[in-house]
Amino acid sequence: MRFGIVGTNWITERFIQAAMETDEFSLTAVYSRTEDKGKAFAAQYNSQAEVFTDLAQMAASDQVDAVYIASPNSLHAEQAIMCMNRGKHVLCEKPFASNATEVRSMLEAARNNNVLLMEAVKSTLMPNFKIIKEHMYKIGRVRRYFASYCQYSSRFDAFKQGNVLNAFNPAFSNGSLMDLGVYCLYPMVALFGKPDEVRAVGVLLSSGVDGEGSIVMRYPDMDAVVMYSKITDSYLPAEIQGENGTMVIDKISQPYEVKIHYRDGTIEDLTKAQTREPMYYEIQEFMDLIKIGERNSSINSLECSLAVAEVMEDARQQIGLRYEADLKNTSSAH
């Protein structure tokens, strides 16, 4: 399967390394704003890959079957729609887009062009997430989902010195909710659906993005609590608390260990050993769906992606976090 990639950064490097563990992946095109950077990137993996500085030309290329998008968040929707309108399947990094309106436009483009669109969330496709789903009945009625992803950004020191890099620039639809909070919210929606009520608080930085925040969500007979930060660290595992026991997950962003702590004091280790790169499973899912003609993942579904986007937009409105993309009419992306 011939892939074009958008974005030449560390996440793209991880993607290609994981993709090379599959039998079907072939890197045939690289899009970069500068030709030199694109060529240097392509040379690391496949010197035959064509380098494009015009995304429309790459989207029109007959040497590309699918496109992986890992550009800044604010560009996801426009770039994905451009590629889908040229008949390309699209695997797009999280968060899917700047807001729910953009996500709906992406979903419409996928339907109109009969192509596969999937959000590149690795955690929900890793082996231990399947273990979580298969064994959750053991903890009885679920009463709470808790997840935390707090990681001090390597770019925050520069920010404090007055240098606002992309990670803290609202023009790119960035911040702690979009970059890290999504890792907590996506598995939650995949497991329990969209919550009935969202209540959010957060700390806005001088650039206009959120440095950290917390969201409490209500379901019919349980609640969910997520915390995220780019200005502090946390070492807490995730928990799914049930009446008969609590499932403890080492990292919600990439689950490697899953254990159930029962009320009688016993602990059941459900961990499944993982031999592949974490991103391998999302790439394999994406390619498998294309091979069988499916246009929606049953795990990283379009419905899940839209629900997560709606929750994040609701939370952003509550804490006063606005992006330039919220002001635009996304019909211009068509």
MIMIMAR-968211 format. One record per atom (N, C-alpha, C): x, y, z; residue in three letters. Coordinates in steps of 0.2 Angstrom, whole numbers, plus 5000, padded with zeros to 4 digits. Example, Ala and Ser with C-alpha at 12.3 -4.5 7.8 and 13.67 -1.06 7.14 Angstrom:
2
506649725039ALA/506249785039ALA/506649845039ALA/506449895035SER/506849955036SER/506450005039SER/
END
This chain:
334
500449945000MET/500050005000MET/500450065000MET/500350104995ARG/500850164994ARG/500650224998ARG/501050245003PHE/500850305007PHE/501250365005PHE/500850425006GLY/501150485006GLY/501150515013GLY/501650555015ILE/501550575022ILE/501650655022ILE/501250685027VAL/501250755028VAL/501550775034VAL/502050805034GLY/502350825041GLY/503050785042GLY/503550815043THR/504250785043THR/504450795050THR/504250765055ASN/504350775062ASN/504450705066ASN/504550715072TRP/504750645076TRP/504150595076TRP/503550625076ILE/502950575076ILE/502950535069ILE/503150575064THR/503150545057THR/503650495057THR/504250505060GLU/504750455060GLU/504550395064GLU/504250405070ARG/503950345073ARG/503450305069ARG/503050345066PHE/502550315061PHE/502850265056PHE/503350295053ILE/503650255047ILE/504050195050ILE/504350205056GLN/504750145059GLN/504250085061GLN/503650105063ALA/503150055065ALA/502850025059ALA/502750075054ALA/502450045047ALA/502849995044ALA/503550005045MET/504049955042MET/503949885045MET/503649885050GLU/503549815053GLU/502949775050GLU/502549815046THR/502049775042THR/502349755035THR/501949715032ASP/502249685026ASP/502049725020ASP/501549765021GLU/501249805015GLU/501449875014GLU/501749905019PHE/501849975018PHE/502449995014PHE/502250045010SER/502750075005SER/502750155005SER/503350185007LEU/503350255007LEU/503550285000LEU/503050314997THR/503150334990THR/503150414989THR/502950444994ALA/502850524993ALA/502950555000ALA/503250615000VAL/503350655006VAL/503250725005VAL/502750755009TYR/502650825008TYR/502950865013TYR/503350915011SER/503650965016SER/503651035013SER/503651085017ARG/503651155015ARG/504251175011ARG/504851135013THR/505451145010THR/505751085007THR/505951095001GLU/506151034997GLU/506750995000GLU/507251035003ASP/507851005006ASP/507650965012ASP/507250995016LYS/506950955022LYS/506650895020LYS/506250895015GLY/505850835012GLY/506350785010GLY/506850805006LYS/507250755003LYS/507750725008LYS/507950765013ALA/508350735019ALA/507950685023ALA/507250695024PHE/506850655027PHE/506750585023PHE/506550595017ALA/506450535013ALA/507050495012ALA/507650525012ALA/508250485011ALA/508350435017ALA/508050455023GLN/508150415029GLN/507850345028GLN/507350345023TYR/506950285023TYR/506850255016TYR/506850295011ASN/506750275004ASN/506950324999ASN/507450324997SER/507750374992SER/507350384986SER/506850334985GLN/506450334979GLN/505850374980GLN/505650394986ALA/505050434988ALA/505050494984ALA/504550514981GLU/504550584978GLU/504350634983GLU/504750694983VAL/504650744987VAL/504150804984VAL/503650824988PHE/503250874985PHE/503250934990PHE/503250994987THR/503151054992THR/502451084990THR/502051054986ASP/501351074985ASP/500951014986ASP/500551014992LEU/500150964994LEU/499650944989LEU/499350984985ALA/498850974980ALA/499150924975ALA/499750934973GLN/500150894968GLN/500250824971GLN/500350814977MET/500450754980MET/499750714981MET/499250754982ALA/498550724983ALA/498350694976ALA/498550724971ALA/498350704964ALA/498850654961ALA/499350634965SER/499850584962SER/499550514962SER/499650484956ASP/499450414955ASP/499850364958ASP/500450384962GLN/500850344965GLN/500650344973GLN/500150374975VAL/499950374982VAL/499250344983VAL/499150294987ASP/498550264989ASP/498250294995ASP/498650315000ALA/498450335006ALA/498950385009ALA/498650435013VAL/499050485016VAL/499050485024VAL/499550495027TYR/499650495034TYR/499750575035TYR/499350605039ILE/499450675041ILE/499650685048ILE/500250715049ALA/500450735055ALA/500750805056ALA/500350855053SER/500450925053SER/500150955059SER/500351015060PRO/499951055066PRO/499251045066PRO/498951045072ASN/498151025072ASN/497751065068ASN/497951135067SER/497551185063SER/497451165056SER/497951125053LEU/497951105046LEU/497651045044LEU/497451005050HIS/497250935048HIS/496650935044HIS/496150975045ALA/495450965041ALA/495550985034ALA/495951045033GLU/495951065026GLU/496451015022GLU/496950985025GLN/497350945021GLN/497050875020GLN/496650855025ALA/496350785025ALA/495850795019ALA/495450845019ILE/494850855014ILE/495150855007ILE/495750895006MET/496050895000MET/496250834997MET/496550785002CYS/496750725000CYS/496150674998CYS/495650675002MET/495050635001MET/494750654995MET/494650724993ASN/494350744987ASN/494750724981ASN/495350694982ARG/495750664976ARG/495750594977ARG/495350564981GLY/495250494981GLY/495750454986GLY/496050494990LYS/496550454994LYS/496250445001LYS/496450385004HIS/496250365011HIS/496650405015HIS/496450425021VAL/496750465026VAL/496750435033VAL/497450435035LEU/497550415042LEU/497750485045LEU/497350515050CYS/497550585052CYS/497650585060CYS/498250615062GLU/498450615069GLU/497950655073GLU/497950635079LYS/497450665084LYS/497750725086LYS/497350775088PRO/496650775088PRO/496450785080PRO/495950755079PHE/495650755072PHE/495750825068PHE/495450875072ALA/495450945069ALA/495350995075ALA/495251055073SER/495251105078SER/494551105082SER/494051085078ASN/493351085081ASN/492951045078ASN/492351035081ALA/491850985078ALA/491550995071ALA/491551065070THR/491351085063THR/491751055058THR/492451065059GLU/492951035054GLU/492950965054GLU/492750925060VAL/492750855059VAL/492150835055VAL/491550865056ARG/490950855052ARG/491150855044ARG/491550915043SER/491750925036SER/492150865033SER/492650845037MET/493050785036MET/492650725035MET/492150705039LEU/491750655038LEU/491350655032LEU/491050715030GLU/490650725024GLU/491150705018GLU/491750735018ALA/492250715012ALA/492350645012ALA/492450605017ALA/492550535017ALA/491950495014ALA/491350515016ARG/490750485013ARG/490750505005ARG/490750565004ASN/490750584997ASN/491250554992ASN/491850534995ASN/492350514990ASN/492450434991ASN/492050404996ASN/492050334997ASN/492750314999ASN/493050345004VAL/493750335006VAL/493750325013VAL/494250285016LEU/494350275023LEU/494650335026LEU/494350355032LEU/494650415036LEU/494650385043LEU/495250385046MET/495350365053MET/495750405057MET/495550415063GLU/496050455068GLU/496550405070GLU/497150435070ALA/497750395072ALA/497850395080ALA/497450365083VAL/497450355090VAL/497750285091VAL/498350275094LYS/498650215095LYS/498450165101LYS/498250205106SER/498150165112SER/497550125112SER/496950145108THR/496350095108THR/496450035103THR/497050035100LEU/497149975095LEU/497749935098LEU/498049955103MET/498549915106MET/498249855110MET/498649795110PRO/498349735113PRO/498049735120PRO/498349785124ASN/498049785131ASN/497449825131ASN/497249865126PHE/496549895126PHE/496049845125PHE/496149795121LYS/495749745120LYS/495649705126LYS/496149695130ILE/496149655136ILE/495649695141ILE/495749765141ILE/495249805145ILE/494549795144ILE/494349795137LYS/493649785135LYS/493449715137LYS/493849665136GLU/493649595137GLU/493549575144GLU/493849615149HIS/493849595156HIS/493549645160HIS/493249695157MET/492949745162MET/492349715165MET/491949665163TYR/491449635166TYR/491649615173TYR/492249595174LYS/492449565181LYS/492449615187LYS/492449685185ILE/492449735190ILE/491749755192ILE/491249725189GLY/490549745191GLY/490349805188GLY/489849835191ARG/489549895188ARG/490049955188ARG/490249985183VAL/490750035183VAL/490450105186VAL/490850135190ARG/490650195193ARG/491050255191ARG/491650245190ARG/492150295188ARG/492650275183ARG/492750325178TYR/493350315174TYR/493850375176TYR/494450365177PHE/494950415179PHE/495550405174PHE/495750455171ALA/496350455167ALA/496750525167ALA/497450515167SER/497850575168SER/498450575163SER/498550625160TYR/499150635155TYR/499450705156TYR/499950705161CYS/500250775162CYS/500950765161CYS/501250805156GLN/501950795154GLN/502250865153GLN/502750885157TYR/503050945156TYR/503350955149TYR/503151005146SER/503351005139SER/504051035138SER/504451005134SER/505151025133SER/505151095130SER/504651115128ARG/504651185125ARG/504351235130ARG/504151215136PHE/503851265141PHE/504451315144PHE/505051285144ASP/505551335147ASP/505651395142ASP/505651375135ALA/505751425130ALA/505151475131ALA/504551445132PHE/503951495132PHE/504051545138PHE/504351515144LYS/504351555150LYS/504951615149LYS/505351605144GLN/505851655142GLN/505651705136GLN/504951695134GLY/504651735129GLY/504651715122GLY/504851645121ASN/504951615115ASN/504351575114ASN/503851595110VAL/503251555110VAL/503251505104VAL/503451445105LEU/503551395100LEU/502851365098LEU/502851325092ASN/502151295090ASN/501751265095ASN/502051235100ALA/501651195105ALA/501251235109ALA/501451305110PHE/501051345114PHE/500751405110PHE/500651395103ASN/500351445099ASN/499651425097ASN/499151475099PRO/498451455098PRO/498351455090PRO/498751485086ALA/498651485079ALA/498651415076ALA/498951365079PHE/499051305077PHE/498551255081PHE/498051285085SER/497551245088SER/497851195093SER/498351225097ASN/498751185101ASN/498551195109ASN/498951165113GLY/498751175120GLY/498751105124GLY/498651105130SER/498651035134SER/498050995132SER/497451025132LEU/496850985130LEU/496950945123LEU/497050985118MET/497150955112MET/497750905111MET/498250925114ASP/498850885113ASP/498950825118ASP/498650835124LEU/498750775129LEU/498050755131LEU/497550795132GLY/496950775135GLY/496550735131GLY/496650735124VAL/496350695119VAL/496550615121VAL/497150605123TYR/497350535125TYR/496950505131TYR/496650555135CYS/496250525140CYS/495550515138CYS/495250565134LEU/494550565132LEU/494450515126LEU/494850505122TYR/494650455116TYR/494550385119TYR/494950355123PRO/494850285126PRO/494150285130PRO/494050345134MET/493450355138MET/492850345133MET/492850385128VAL/492250385123VAL/492150315119VAL/492750285118ALA/492750215115ALA/492450165119ALA/492550175126LEU/492350125131LEU/491550135133LEU/491450205134PHE/490750215137PHE/490350265133PHE/490550285127GLY/490150335123GLY/490250405125GLY/489850445122LYS/489850515124LYS/489550535131LYS/489850575135PRO/489550585141PRO/488950635141PRO/488550635146ASP/487850675145ASP/488050745147ASP/488550755151GLU/488750825154GLU/489450835154GLU/489750895153VAL/490450905153VAL/490550965157VAL/490950965162ARG/491151025166ARG/491951025166ARG/492151085164ALA/492951095163ALA/493151155167ALA/493751145169VAL/494151205171VAL/494851205168VAL/495251255168GLY/495951255165GLY/496251315167GLY/496951315165VAL/497351375166VAL/497651395159VAL/497451455158LEU/497651485151LEU/498251525152LEU/498751515147LEU/499351545147LEU/499351605144LEU/499851655144SER/499851715141SER/499751715133SER/499951665130SER/499951655123SER/499151645121SER/498751615125GLY/498051605124GLY/497951525124GLY/498451485124VAL/498251415125VAL/498251395132VAL/497951335133ASP/497851305140ASP/498551265142ASP/498751285148GLY/499351245150GLY/499151185154GLY/498651185157GLU/498351125160GLU/497651125161GLU/497251075163GLY/496551075164GLY/496351005167GLY/495651015169SER/495350955172SER/494650955169SER/494350895168ILE/493650885166ILE/493350835170ILE/492750855172VAL/492250805175VAL/491650795171VAL/491550725169MET/490950715165MET/490450665168MET/489850675166ARG/489350635169ARG/489050585164ARG/488950525166TYR/488550475163TYR/487950455167TYR/487550415164PRO/486950395168PRO/487050365175PRO/487550325176ASP/487650295182ASP/488350295184ASP/488750335181MET/489450345183MET/489750415181MET/490350425183ASP/490650485181ASP/491350475178ASP/491650525175ALA/492350515172ALA/492750575174ALA/493350575176VAL/493750625178VAL/494450625174VAL/494550675170VAL/495250675166VAL/495650735168VAL/496250725169MET/496750785170MET/497350785165MET/497550845163TYR/498050845158TYR/498450905159TYR/499050905157SER/499450965158SER/500150965153SER/500351025151LYS/500951025148LYS/501451065152LYS/501251085158ILE/501651125162ILE/501851095169ILE/501651035170THR/501750995176THR/501850915174THR/502150875178ASP/502150805177ASP/501650765182ASP/501450715180SER/501050665184SER/501250595183SER/501250555188TYR/501450485188TYR/500850435190TYR/500250465189LEU/499650425191LEU/499450375186LEU/499350315187PRO/499050275182PRO/498250285181PRO/497950255176ALA/497250265175ALA/496850215178ALA/496250225180GLU/495850175184GLU/495150175181GLU/494850115180ILE/494150105179ILE/493850075185ILE/493550115189GLN/493250085196GLN/492550055195GLN/492549995197GLY/491949955198GLY/491749935205GLY/491149915205GLU/490849895212GLU/491249835215GLU/491449795211ASN/491849735213ASN/492549735213ASN/492849785209GLY/493549795209GLY/493749855205GLY/494349865204THR/494649925201THR/495149905196THR/495049915189MET/495549905184MET/496049955184MET/496749945185VAL/497249995185VAL/497649985178VAL/497750035175ILE/498050035168ILE/498650085169ILE/499250065167ASP/499850105169ASP/499850165165ASP/499750165158LYS/499750235155LYS/499150225150LYS/498650275151ILE/498150275146ILE/498350295139ILE/498850325138SER/499150345131SER/499450295128SER/499650245131GLN/499950175128GLN/499950125133GLN/499350085134PRO/499350035139PRO/499749975138PRO/500249965143TYR/500649905143TYR/500549865148TYR/500249885154GLU/500049845160GLU/499349855162GLU/498949805163VAL/498249805165VAL/498149755171VAL/497949775177LYS/497849735182LYS/497149755186LYS/496849705189ILE/496249715192ILE/496349705200ILE/496249755204HIS/496249745211HIS/495549735214HIS/495449675216TYR/494749655218TYR/494649675226TYR/494049685228ARG/493949705234ARG/494149665240ARG/494249595238ASP/494549555243ASP/495249555244ASP/495649605240GLY/496349605241GLY/496749575236GLY/496449525232THR/496749495227THR/496949535221THR/497449525217ILE/497649565211ILE/497649515205ILE/497349525200GLU/497449485194GLU/497749525188GLU/498349505186ASP/498749535181ASP/498449505174ASP/498249555170LEU/497949535164LEU/498349555158LEU/498949585160THR/499449615155THR/499549565149THR/499549585143LYS/499749545137LYS/500349575135LYS/500849535134ALA/501549555131ALA/501449585124ALA/501849645123GLN/501749675117GLN/502449675113GLN/502449645107THR/503149645104THR/503249695099THR/502649735097ARG/502749775091ARG/502749855094ARG/502949895089GLU/502949965091GLU/502249985092GLU/502150035097PRO/501450055099PRO/501050075093PRO/501350105088MET/500950135082MET/500850085077MET/501150025077TYR/501049975072TYR/500349955072TYR/499949945077TYR/499249925077TYR/498749965074TYR/498850035074GLU/498450075071GLU/498550075063GLU/499150065061ILE/499350065054ILE/499050005051ILE/499149945055GLN/498849885053GLN/498149885052GLN/497749915057GLU/497049915057GLU/496849955051GLU/497150015049PHE/497050055044PHE/497050015037PHE/497649985036MET/497749945030MET/497349885029MET/497149855035ASP/496649795034ASP/496049825032ASP/495749875035LEU/495149905033LEU/495049925025LEU/495649955023ILE/495649965016ILE/495649905011ILE/495949855013LYS/496049795010LYS/495349755009LYS/494949765014ILE/494249725014ILE/493749775012ILE/493849835010GLY/493349885008GLY/492949925013GLY/493149915019GLU/492849955025GLU/492950025025GLU/492550065027ARG/492650135027ARG/492550165034ARG/492550125039ASN/492550155046ASN/492750095050ASN/493250115055SER/493450065060SER/492950055065SER/492849995067SER/492449985073SER/492750005079SER/493350015080ILE/493650035086ILE/493850115086ILE/494250135081ASN/494350205080ASN/493850235075ASN/493250235077SER/492650245073SER/492550325072SER/492250345066LEU/492150415065LEU/491650445070LEU/491250405072GLU/490750425077GLU/491150445084GLU/491550395086CYS/491950415092CYS/492350475091CYS/492650485085SER/493150545084SER/492650605084SER/492050605082LEU/491650665082LEU/491450675089LEU/491250625093ALA/491050635100ALA/491650665104ALA/492250645103VAL/492750675106VAL/492850745105VAL/492850765098ALA/492950835096ALA/492350875099ALA/491750845100GLU/491250885103GLU/491350895111GLU/491650845114VAL/491750855121VAL/492350905122VAL/492850905118MET/493350955118MET/493151025117MET/492751025112GLU/492451095110GLU/492051125116GLU/491651085119ASP/491251105125ASP/491751125131ASP/492251085132ALA/492751105137ALA/493051165136ALA/493251175129ARG/493651235128ARG/493151295129ARG/492551295127GLN/492051355128GLN/492051365135GLN/492051315139GLN/491951335146GLN/492551365149GLN/493151355147ILE/493751385150ILE/493951445146ILE/493551465140GLY/493751525137GLY/494351515132GLY/494451455129LEU/494951435125LEU/494751445118LEU/494951495114ARG/494651505107ARG/495251495102ARG/495151465096TYR/495651465091TYR/495451505085TYR/495951525081GLU/495751555075GLU/495251515070GLU/495451445070ALA/494951405066ALA/494251405068ALA/494151425075ASP/493451425077ASP/493051485073ASP/493451535071LEU/493151595068LEU/493051585060LEU/493351535058LYS/493351525050LYS/492751485048LYS/492551505042ASN/491951455039ASN/492351405036ASN/492251335039THR/492651285036THR/492451265029THR/491951295026SER/491751275020SER/492251295015SER/492751335017SER/493251355012SER/493751305011SER/493751245016ALA/494151195015ALA/493951145009ALA/493351155007HIS/493151105002HIS/493451124995HIS/
END
